[in-house]
Amino acid sequence: MLLARYKNPLEIQRKYRNEFDKLFDGFFRESDIFPGQLYSLSPKADIEENDNEYIISLELPGVDKKDIKLNVDNNLLIIKGEKKQSKEVKEENYLCSERNYGSFQRTFEFPGLIKPDKIEAEFKDGILRISAPKSEEIKKKEIEIKVK
């Protein structure tokens, strides 16, 4: 009769769960060799607010103006685009290729109401600048206090 060591089924489950966690953590973590690789197609943005408008500036280097689409749905601004490869790649000639290509999408929800028909966008030197005027209802109003 062969005697085998008893293994607790919960211990086996825990072992495999830990292995899967390591696998997915490694897959979704940024690479030490290529930092920022995972989120490289999500354009970085600066967002400003003043009394009259919201201003969003996105970095879109290498993206053609005709490949960018802006949509407004309720109080959401949706920016979609695609960075296309300019030439066909022959793998044997490359020592290293770190640039990424493909589609991206960013969505911004404004904290207050905007005038969708007055939104303006300008694309220059790889920077997309979007100006979304605030609705009259949310502009800050200064009220003078009268002293009696």
DRENKEDO-521767 format. One record per atom (N, C-alpha, C): residue number from 1; residue in one letter; chain; atom name; x negated, y negated, z negated. Coordinates in steps of 0.05 Angstrom, whole numbers. Layout:
// residues N
[NUM; A; A; CA; [X; Y; Z]]
...
***
This chain:
// residues 148
[1; M; A; N; [-17; 23; 0]]
[1; M; A; CA; [0; 0; 0]]
[1; M; A; C; [-18; -25; 0]]
[2; L; A; N; [-11; -43; 18]]
[2; L; A; CA; [-27; -68; 20]]
[2; L; A; C; [-14; -89; 3]]
[3; L; A; N; [-30; -100; -14]]
[3; L; A; CA; [-21; -122; -31]]
[3; L; A; C; [-28; -149; -18]]
[4; A; A; N; [-9; -166; -16]]
[4; A; A; CA; [-13; -192; -5]]
[4; A; A; C; [-7; -213; -26]]
[5; R; A; N; [-21; -234; -25]]
[5; R; A; CA; [-16; -256; -44]]
[5; R; A; C; [10; -269; -37]]
[6; Y; A; N; [26; -275; -57]]
[6; Y; A; CA; [52; -288; -54]]
[6; Y; A; C; [48; -317; -48]]
[7; K; A; N; [61; -327; -27]]
[7; K; A; CA; [60; -356; -21]]
[7; K; A; C; [87; -368; -25]]
[8; N; A; N; [88; -389; -39]]
[8; N; A; CA; [112; -403; -44]]
[8; N; A; C; [121; -417; -18]]
[9; P; A; N; [146; -412; -8]]
[9; P; A; CA; [155; -425; 17]]
[9; P; A; C; [154; -455; 16]]
[10; L; A; N; [159; -467; -7]]
[10; L; A; CA; [157; -496; -9]]
[10; L; A; C; [129; -506; -5]]
[11; E; A; N; [109; -490; -14]]
[11; E; A; CA; [81; -498; -10]]
[11; E; A; C; [74; -497; 19]]
[12; I; A; N; [84; -477; 33]]
[12; I; A; CA; [78; -474; 62]]
[12; I; A; C; [91; -498; 77]]
[13; Q; A; N; [116; -505; 69]]
[13; Q; A; CA; [129; -528; 82]]
[13; Q; A; C; [114; -554; 77]]
[14; R; A; N; [105; -557; 53]]
[14; R; A; CA; [90; -581; 45]]
[14; R; A; C; [64; -583; 62]]
[15; K; A; N; [50; -560; 65]]
[15; K; A; CA; [26; -560; 81]]
[15; K; A; C; [31; -569; 110]]
[16; Y; A; N; [51; -558; 122]]
[16; Y; A; CA; [57; -565; 150]]
[16; Y; A; C; [67; -594; 152]]
[17; R; A; N; [82; -603; 133]]
[17; R; A; CA; [91; -631; 133]]
[17; R; A; C; [66; -650; 132]]
[18; N; A; N; [47; -643; 115]]
[18; N; A; CA; [23; -660; 113]]
[18; N; A; C; [7; -660; 139]]
[19; E; A; N; [6; -637; 153]]
[19; E; A; CA; [-8; -635; 178]]
[19; E; A; C; [7; -653; 199]]
[20; F; A; N; [33; -651; 200]]
[20; F; A; CA; [49; -668; 219]]
[20; F; A; C; [45; -698; 212]]
[21; D; A; N; [45; -705; 187]]
[21; D; A; CA; [41; -733; 179]]
[21; D; A; C; [14; -743; 189]]
[22; K; A; N; [-7; -726; 186]]
[22; K; A; CA; [-34; -734; 196]]
[22; K; A; C; [-33; -738; 226]]
[23; L; A; N; [-20; -720; 240]]
[23; L; A; CA; [-18; -721; 269]]
[23; L; A; C; [-5; -747; 278]]
[24; F; A; N; [18; -754; 266]]
[24; F; A; CA; [33; -778; 275]]
[24; F; A; C; [19; -803; 265]]
[25; D; A; N; [7; -803; 241]]
[25; D; A; CA; [-8; -826; 232]]
[25; D; A; C; [-30; -833; 251]]
[26; G; A; N; [-45; -813; 260]]
[26; G; A; CA; [-67; -817; 278]]
[26; G; A; C; [-57; -827; 306]]
[27; F; A; N; [-34; -817; 314]]
[27; F; A; CA; [-24; -824; 340]]
[27; F; A; C; [-14; -853; 341]]
[28; F; A; N; [-1; -862; 320]]
[28; F; A; CA; [11; -889; 319]]
[28; F; A; C; [-7; -910; 307]]
[29; R; A; N; [-31; -903; 297]]
[29; R; A; CA; [-49; -922; 286]]
[29; R; A; C; [-67; -933; 308]]
[30; E; A; N; [-75; -958; 304]]
[30; E; A; CA; [-94; -970; 324]]
[30; E; A; C; [-120; -955; 324]]
[31; S; A; N; [-132; -954; 346]]
[31; S; A; CA; [-157; -940; 350]]
[31; S; A; C; [-180; -958; 340]]
[32; D; A; N; [-199; -946; 327]]
[32; D; A; CA; [-223; -961; 318]]
[32; D; A; C; [-240; -969; 342]]
[33; I; A; N; [-239; -953; 363]]
[33; I; A; CA; [-255; -959; 387]]
[33; I; A; C; [-242; -981; 403]]
[34; F; A; N; [-215; -980; 406]]
[34; F; A; CA; [-200; -1000; 421]]
[34; F; A; C; [-179; -1013; 402]]
[35; P; A; N; [-187; -1032; 385]]
[35; P; A; CA; [-168; -1044; 366]]
[35; P; A; C; [-146; -1059; 382]]
[36; G; A; N; [-122; -1057; 371]]
[36; G; A; CA; [-99; -1071; 384]]
[36; G; A; C; [-88; -1056; 407]]
[37; Q; A; N; [-98; -1031; 413]]
[37; Q; A; CA; [-89; -1016; 436]]
[37; Q; A; C; [-60; -1010; 436]]
[38; L; A; N; [-49; -1003; 412]]
[38; L; A; CA; [-21; -994; 411]]
[38; L; A; C; [-1; -1016; 419]]
[39; Y; A; N; [-6; -1040; 410]]
[39; Y; A; CA; [13; -1062; 415]]
[39; Y; A; C; [3; -1082; 436]]
[40; S; A; N; [-14; -1073; 453]]
[40; S; A; CA; [-27; -1092; 472]]
[40; S; A; C; [-8; -1103; 493]]
[41; L; A; N; [14; -1090; 499]]
[41; L; A; CA; [33; -1100; 519]]
[41; L; A; C; [55; -1116; 506]]
[42; S; A; N; [54; -1121; 480]]
[42; S; A; CA; [73; -1138; 467]]
[42; S; A; C; [60; -1165; 464]]
[43; P; A; N; [69; -1185; 480]]
[43; P; A; CA; [55; -1211; 480]]
[43; P; A; C; [56; -1225; 453]]
[44; K; A; N; [34; -1237; 446]]
[44; K; A; CA; [33; -1252; 420]]
[44; K; A; C; [47; -1278; 424]]
[45; A; A; N; [60; -1288; 403]]
[45; A; A; CA; [76; -1312; 405]]
[45; A; A; C; [70; -1331; 382]]
[46; D; A; N; [73; -1357; 388]]
[46; D; A; CA; [73; -1378; 368]]
[46; D; A; C; [101; -1390; 369]]
[47; I; A; N; [113; -1395; 346]]
[47; I; A; CA; [140; -1405; 345]]
[47; I; A; C; [140; -1431; 328]]
[48; E; A; N; [150; -1452; 339]]
[48; E; A; CA; [151; -1478; 325]]
[48; E; A; C; [180; -1487; 323]]
[49; E; A; N; [185; -1505; 304]]
[49; E; A; CA; [212; -1517; 302]]
[49; E; A; C; [208; -1546; 294]]
[50; N; A; N; [223; -1564; 307]]
[50; N; A; CA; [224; -1591; 299]]
[50; N; A; C; [253; -1599; 296]]
[51; D; A; N; [259; -1625; 293]]
[51; D; A; CA; [286; -1634; 289]]
[51; D; A; C; [305; -1628; 312]]
[52; N; A; N; [294; -1627; 336]]
[52; N; A; CA; [311; -1624; 360]]
[52; N; A; C; [310; -1598; 374]]
[53; E; A; N; [289; -1582; 370]]
[53; E; A; CA; [286; -1557; 386]]
[53; E; A; C; [269; -1536; 372]]
[54; Y; A; N; [271; -1512; 384]]
[54; Y; A; CA; [253; -1490; 377]]
[54; Y; A; C; [234; -1487; 401]]
[55; I; A; N; [209; -1482; 396]]
[55; I; A; CA; [189; -1478; 418]]
[55; I; A; C; [175; -1452; 414]]
[56; I; A; N; [176; -1435; 434]]
[56; I; A; CA; [162; -1409; 434]]
[56; I; A; C; [141; -1409; 455]]
[57; S; A; N; [116; -1403; 448]]
[57; S; A; CA; [94; -1400; 467]]
[57; S; A; C; [84; -1372; 466]]
[58; L; A; N; [84; -1359; 489]]
[58; L; A; CA; [75; -1331; 491]]
[58; L; A; C; [50; -1329; 509]]
[59; E; A; N; [31; -1312; 500]]
[59; E; A; CA; [8; -1307; 516]]
[59; E; A; C; [14; -1284; 536]]
[60; L; A; N; [12; -1291; 562]]
[60; L; A; CA; [17; -1271; 583]]
[60; L; A; C; [-5; -1271; 604]]
[61; P; A; N; [-30; -1266; 596]]
[61; P; A; CA; [-51; -1266; 616]]
[61; P; A; C; [-48; -1244; 636]]
[62; G; A; N; [-53; -1250; 661]]
[62; G; A; CA; [-51; -1230; 682]]
[62; G; A; C; [-23; -1224; 692]]
[63; V; A; N; [-3; -1237; 681]]
[63; V; A; CA; [25; -1232; 689]]
[63; V; A; C; [33; -1254; 710]]
[64; D; A; N; [46; -1245; 731]]
[64; D; A; CA; [55; -1264; 752]]
[64; D; A; C; [82; -1276; 743]]
[65; K; A; N; [85; -1301; 749]]
[65; K; A; CA; [110; -1316; 742]]
[65; K; A; C; [135; -1302; 752]]
[66; K; A; N; [134; -1290; 775]]
[66; K; A; CA; [157; -1277; 787]]
[66; K; A; C; [164; -1251; 772]]
[67; D; A; N; [146; -1241; 756]]
[67; D; A; CA; [151; -1216; 741]]
[67; D; A; C; [161; -1221; 713]]
[68; I; A; N; [170; -1246; 707]]
[68; I; A; CA; [180; -1253; 680]]
[68; I; A; C; [209; -1260; 683]]
[69; K; A; N; [226; -1249; 665]]
[69; K; A; CA; [255; -1255; 665]]
[69; K; A; C; [263; -1264; 637]]
[70; L; A; N; [278; -1285; 636]]
[70; L; A; CA; [289; -1295; 610]]
[70; L; A; C; [319; -1293; 611]]
[71; N; A; N; [330; -1283; 589]]
[71; N; A; CA; [359; -1281; 585]]
[71; N; A; C; [367; -1291; 558]]
[72; V; A; N; [390; -1303; 556]]
[72; V; A; CA; [401; -1312; 531]]
[72; V; A; C; [427; -1298; 526]]
[73; D; A; N; [430; -1285; 503]]
[73; D; A; CA; [454; -1271; 496]]
[73; D; A; C; [462; -1279; 468]]
[74; N; A; N; [483; -1295; 465]]
[74; N; A; CA; [491; -1307; 440]]
[74; N; A; C; [468; -1324; 430]]
[75; N; A; N; [456; -1317; 408]]
[75; N; A; CA; [434; -1332; 397]]
[75; N; A; C; [407; -1318; 400]]
[76; L; A; N; [406; -1299; 419]]
[76; L; A; CA; [381; -1283; 424]]
[76; L; A; C; [369; -1292; 450]]
[77; L; A; N; [342; -1295; 450]]
[77; L; A; CA; [327; -1300; 474]]
[77; L; A; C; [312; -1274; 480]]
[78; I; A; N; [316; -1263; 503]]
[78; I; A; CA; [304; -1238; 511]]
[78; I; A; C; [284; -1244; 534]]
[79; I; A; N; [259; -1237; 530]]
[79; I; A; CA; [238; -1241; 550]]
[79; I; A; C; [228; -1214; 559]]
[80; K; A; N; [231; -1209; 585]]
[80; K; A; CA; [222; -1184; 597]]
[80; K; A; C; [202; -1190; 618]]
[81; G; A; N; [183; -1172; 622]]
[81; G; A; CA; [164; -1176; 643]]
[81; G; A; C; [148; -1151; 649]]
[82; E; A; N; [130; -1154; 667]]
[82; E; A; CA; [113; -1132; 675]]
[82; E; A; C; [86; -1142; 683]]
[83; K; A; N; [65; -1129; 673]]
[83; K; A; CA; [38; -1135; 682]]
[83; K; A; C; [30; -1113; 701]]
[84; K; A; N; [27; -1121; 727]]
[84; K; A; CA; [21; -1101; 747]]
[84; K; A; C; [-9; -1100; 753]]
[85; Q; A; N; [-18; -1076; 760]]
[85; Q; A; CA; [-46; -1072; 767]]
[85; Q; A; C; [-50; -1083; 795]]
[86; S; A; N; [-71; -1099; 799]]
[86; S; A; CA; [-76; -1113; 824]]
[86; S; A; C; [-88; -1095; 846]]
[87; K; A; N; [-100; -1073; 838]]
[87; K; A; CA; [-111; -1055; 858]]
[87; K; A; C; [-109; -1026; 849]]
[88; E; A; N; [-111; -1008; 867]]
[88; E; A; CA; [-110; -980; 860]]
[88; E; A; C; [-136; -972; 847]]
[89; V; A; N; [-134; -957; 826]]
[89; V; A; CA; [-158; -949; 811]]
[89; V; A; C; [-168; -922; 820]]
[90; K; A; N; [-193; -921; 826]]
[90; K; A; CA; [-206; -895; 832]]
[90; K; A; C; [-222; -888; 807]]
[91; E; A; N; [-213; -868; 793]]
[91; E; A; CA; [-224; -861; 767]]
[91; E; A; C; [-254; -856; 767]]
[92; E; A; N; [-265; -844; 788]]
[92; E; A; CA; [-293; -837; 788]]
[92; E; A; C; [-311; -862; 788]]
[93; N; A; N; [-301; -885; 796]]
[93; N; A; CA; [-317; -909; 797]]
[93; N; A; C; [-317; -925; 770]]
[94; Y; A; N; [-299; -918; 752]]
[94; Y; A; CA; [-297; -933; 727]]
[94; Y; A; C; [-314; -920; 706]]
[95; L; A; N; [-329; -937; 692]]
[95; L; A; CA; [-343; -929; 668]]
[95; L; A; C; [-324; -932; 644]]
[96; C; A; N; [-309; -953; 644]]
[96; C; A; CA; [-290; -959; 622]]
[96; C; A; C; [-268; -977; 633]]
[97; S; A; N; [-243; -972; 626]]
[97; S; A; CA; [-221; -989; 633]]
[97; S; A; C; [-204; -994; 608]]
[98; E; A; N; [-205; -1018; 597]]
[98; E; A; CA; [-191; -1025; 573]]
[98; E; A; C; [-166; -1041; 577]]
[99; R; A; N; [-162; -1052; 601]]
[99; R; A; CA; [-138; -1068; 606]]
[99; R; A; C; [-114; -1050; 609]]
[100; N; A; N; [-91; -1060; 599]]
[100; N; A; CA; [-66; -1045; 601]]
[100; N; A; C; [-47; -1058; 620]]
[101; Y; A; N; [-30; -1041; 632]]
[101; Y; A; CA; [-10; -1050; 651]]
[101; Y; A; C; [16; -1037; 644]]
[102; G; A; N; [38; -1050; 651]]
[102; G; A; CA; [64; -1039; 646]]
[102; G; A; C; [84; -1060; 639]]
[103; S; A; N; [107; -1051; 630]]
[103; S; A; CA; [129; -1069; 623]]
[103; S; A; C; [128; -1077; 593]]
[104; F; A; N; [140; -1099; 587]]
[104; F; A; CA; [142; -1108; 559]]
[104; F; A; C; [168; -1123; 556]]
[105; Q; A; N; [176; -1125; 530]]
[105; Q; A; CA; [200; -1141; 524]]
[105; Q; A; C; [197; -1152; 495]]
[106; R; A; N; [204; -1177; 492]]
[106; R; A; CA; [205; -1190; 466]]
[106; R; A; C; [232; -1202; 462]]
[107; T; A; N; [243; -1201; 438]]
[107; T; A; CA; [269; -1213; 432]]
[107; T; A; C; [265; -1231; 408]]
[108; F; A; N; [276; -1255; 410]]
[108; F; A; CA; [275; -1274; 389]]
[108; F; A; C; [303; -1283; 381]]
[109; E; A; N; [309; -1283; 356]]
[109; E; A; CA; [335; -1292; 346]]
[109; E; A; C; [330; -1319; 333]]
[110; F; A; N; [344; -1340; 342]]
[110; F; A; CA; [341; -1366; 331]]
[110; F; A; C; [356; -1368; 305]]
[111; P; A; N; [345; -1382; 285]]
[111; P; A; CA; [359; -1384; 259]]
[111; P; A; C; [384; -1402; 260]]
[112; G; A; N; [386; -1419; 281]]
[112; G; A; CA; [409; -1436; 284]]
[112; G; A; C; [419; -1435; 312]]
[113; L; A; N; [442; -1448; 317]]
[113; L; A; CA; [453; -1448; 344]]
[113; L; A; C; [436; -1465; 363]]
[114; I; A; N; [436; -1456; 388]]
[114; I; A; CA; [420; -1469; 409]]
[114; I; A; C; [439; -1476; 432]]
[115; K; A; N; [429; -1493; 450]]
[115; K; A; CA; [443; -1499; 475]]
[115; K; A; C; [431; -1483; 497]]
[116; P; A; N; [443; -1460; 504]]
[116; P; A; CA; [432; -1442; 524]]
[116; P; A; C; [428; -1454; 551]]
[117; D; A; N; [446; -1472; 559]]
[117; D; A; CA; [444; -1484; 585]]
[117; D; A; C; [422; -1506; 587]]
[118; K; A; N; [410; -1513; 565]]
[118; K; A; CA; [389; -1533; 564]]
[118; K; A; C; [361; -1522; 560]]
[119; I; A; N; [359; -1495; 559]]
[119; I; A; CA; [333; -1483; 554]]
[119; I; A; C; [315; -1487; 578]]
[120; E; A; N; [290; -1494; 573]]
[120; E; A; CA; [270; -1499; 594]]
[120; E; A; C; [246; -1481; 589]]
[121; A; A; N; [234; -1471; 611]]
[121; A; A; CA; [211; -1454; 609]]
[121; A; A; C; [190; -1464; 629]]
[122; E; A; N; [165; -1463; 620]]
[122; E; A; CA; [142; -1470; 637]]
[122; E; A; C; [121; -1449; 634]]
[123; F; A; N; [109; -1441; 656]]
[123; F; A; CA; [88; -1421; 656]]
[123; F; A; C; [63; -1433; 668]]
[124; K; A; N; [42; -1435; 652]]
[124; K; A; CA; [17; -1447; 661]]
[124; K; A; C; [-7; -1434; 647]]
[125; D; A; N; [-27; -1427; 663]]
[125; D; A; CA; [-52; -1416; 652]]
[125; D; A; C; [-47; -1392; 634]]
[126; G; A; N; [-28; -1375; 641]]
[126; G; A; CA; [-23; -1350; 625]]
[126; G; A; C; [-7; -1355; 600]]
[127; I; A; N; [4; -1379; 596]]
[127; I; A; CA; [20; -1385; 572]]
[127; I; A; C; [49; -1392; 581]]
[128; L; A; N; [68; -1378; 571]]
[128; L; A; CA; [96; -1384; 576]]
[128; L; A; C; [106; -1400; 552]]
[129; R; A; N; [115; -1425; 558]]
[129; R; A; CA; [125; -1443; 538]]
[129; R; A; C; [155; -1446; 542]]
[130; I; A; N; [171; -1440; 522]]
[130; I; A; CA; [200; -1441; 523]]
[130; I; A; C; [210; -1461; 503]]
[131; S; A; N; [226; -1480; 512]]
[131; S; A; CA; [238; -1500; 494]]
[131; S; A; C; [268; -1495; 493]]
[132; A; A; N; [278; -1490; 469]]
[132; A; A; CA; [307; -1485; 465]]
[132; A; A; C; [318; -1507; 447]]
[133; P; A; N; [333; -1526; 459]]
[133; P; A; CA; [344; -1548; 443]]
[133; P; A; C; [365; -1538; 423]]
[134; K; A; N; [365; -1550; 400]]
[134; K; A; CA; [384; -1543; 379]]
[134; K; A; C; [412; -1555; 386]]
[135; S; A; N; [432; -1541; 377]]
[135; S; A; CA; [459; -1551; 380]]
[135; S; A; C; [462; -1574; 360]]
[136; E; A; N; [480; -1593; 367]]
[136; E; A; CA; [485; -1617; 350]]
[136; E; A; C; [493; -1609; 322]]
[137; E; A; N; [507; -1586; 320]]
[137; E; A; CA; [518; -1577; 294]]
[137; E; A; C; [496; -1572; 273]]
[138; I; A; N; [472; -1563; 282]]
[138; I; A; CA; [452; -1556; 263]]
[138; I; A; C; [429; -1575; 259]]
[139; K; A; N; [430; -1597; 275]]
[139; K; A; CA; [408; -1617; 272]]
[139; K; A; C; [410; -1628; 244]]
[140; K; A; N; [387; -1633; 232]]
[140; K; A; CA; [387; -1645; 206]]
[140; K; A; C; [396; -1674; 207]]
[141; K; A; N; [413; -1680; 188]]
[141; K; A; CA; [422; -1708; 187]]
[141; K; A; C; [413; -1720; 161]]
[142; E; A; N; [404; -1745; 163]]
[142; E; A; CA; [396; -1759; 139]]
[142; E; A; C; [418; -1778; 131]]
[143; I; A; N; [426; -1776; 106]]
[143; I; A; CA; [448; -1793; 97]]
[143; I; A; C; [437; -1813; 77]]
[144; E; A; N; [444; -1838; 82]]
[144; E; A; CA; [434; -1859; 64]]
[144; E; A; C; [453; -1860; 39]]
[145; I; A; N; [440; -1861; 16]]
[145; I; A; CA; [455; -1863; -9]]
[145; I; A; C; [458; -1893; -16]]
[146; K; A; N; [483; -1901; -19]]
[146; K; A; CA; [488; -1929; -27]]
[146; K; A; C; [488; -1931; -57]]
[147; V; A; N; [474; -1952; -66]]
[147; V; A; CA; [473; -1958; -94]]
[147; V; A; C; [493; -1979; -101]]
[148; K; A; N; [510; -1974; -121]]
[148; K; A; CA; [530; -1994; -129]]
[148; K; A; C; [523; -2006; -155]]
***
